[in-house]
Amino acid sequence: MAKDVIPLEELIENNGKGKPNITNNPEVSYEDGTIEIRCDSTIENATVSIKDKYDNTIYMTMGNIGNTPQQINIPEDVNDEKVSIEIITDDKAFKGEFLIEK
């Protein structure tokens, strides 16, 4: 299976902090049960939340997102369903959806 890029939709205005810098937007991809998150420049104090089709949180972490990819393994019991990912920073929030196929 090829790596799929997960398009992220920006959910919240940047709270009047000026025009957002596009290089600060995280990039998310999915391949064979693993989600990979990275960003060209470091995003500090980001919350990453992954939810199943019932809106139950199956993974959550807080930390920095940078140029070195952060890998998240989807639990084995999550399969053949739509999953969402949210990335929340100090001034932005992003959401994307993708299908888990195992």
C-alpha positions in Angstrom: 0.0 0.0 0.0 1.3 3.4 -0.9 1.7 6.2 1.6 -1.5 8.4 1.6 -1.2 12.1 2.4 -4.0 13.2 4.7 -5.4 16.6 3.8 -5.8 18.8 6.8 -8.5 21.5 7.1 -7.8 24.5 9.2 -10.6 24.8 11.8 -9.9 27.9 13.7 -8.9 31.4 12.7 -5.4 32.3 13.8 -6.9 34.5 16.7 -5.8 37.8 15.1 -2.1 37.0 15.3 -1.5 38.0 11.7 -1.4 36.0 8.6 -0.5 32.4 9.3 2.8 31.1 7.9 2.0 28.2 5.6 5.3 26.5 6.6 4.0 26.1 10.1 1.2 23.8 8.9 1.8 20.1 9.8 1.9 17.4 7.2 0.2 14.1 7.9 0.5 10.8 6.0 -0.7 7.3 6.6 0.7 3.9 5.5 0.1 0.4 6.7 -1.3 1.2 10.1 1.2 4.0 10.9 0.4 7.8 10.9 3.4 10.1 10.3 3.3 13.8 11.3 6.0 16.3 10.5 6.4 20.1 9.9 9.1 22.1 8.2 9.5 24.3 11.2 8.9 23.3 14.9 5.4 23.6 16.3 5.6 23.7 20.1 3.0 22.4 22.5 0.8 20.7 19.9 -2.0 18.3 21.0 -2.5 15.4 18.6 -5.8 13.5 19.0 -6.9 10.5 16.9 -10.5 9.3 17.1 -12.4 6.3 15.8 -15.7 6.4 13.8 -17.6 6.6 17.1 -15.6 9.8 18.1 -13.8 7.8 20.9 -10.2 8.9 21.4 -7.8 6.1 20.5 -4.6 8.1 20.8 -3.7 11.4 22.3 -0.3 13.1 22.9 1.1 16.5 23.6 4.5 17.8 22.4 6.4 19.4 19.7 6.1 18.6 16.0 9.2 19.1 13.9 11.1 18.1 10.8 11.8 14.6 12.2 8.6 12.6 11.6 6.6 11.5 14.6 5.1 8.1 14.0 1.9 6.8 15.6 0.8 3.2 15.3 -2.9 2.6 15.0 -4.1 -0.1 17.4 -4.7 -3.5 15.8 -8.4 -3.6 16.7 -9.1 -0.5 14.6 -9.7 -1.6 11.1 -11.9 -0.9 8.0 -13.2 2.4 9.4 -12.9 6.1 9.1 -10.6 7.7 11.6 -10.0 11.4 12.3 -6.9 13.3 13.4 -6.9 16.7 15.1 -3.8 18.8 15.7 -4.3 21.7 18.0 -1.7 24.4 18.5 -1.6 27.7 20.5 -3.3 29.5 17.6 -4.6 27.0 15.1 -6.4 23.7 14.8 -6.4 21.2 12.0 -8.5 18.2 11.3 -8.3 15.4 8.7 -10.0 12.1 8.0 -8.8 8.9 6.5 -9.8 5.3 6.1 -8.0 2.5 7.9 -7.8 -0.6 5.7 -6.1 -3.7 7.2 
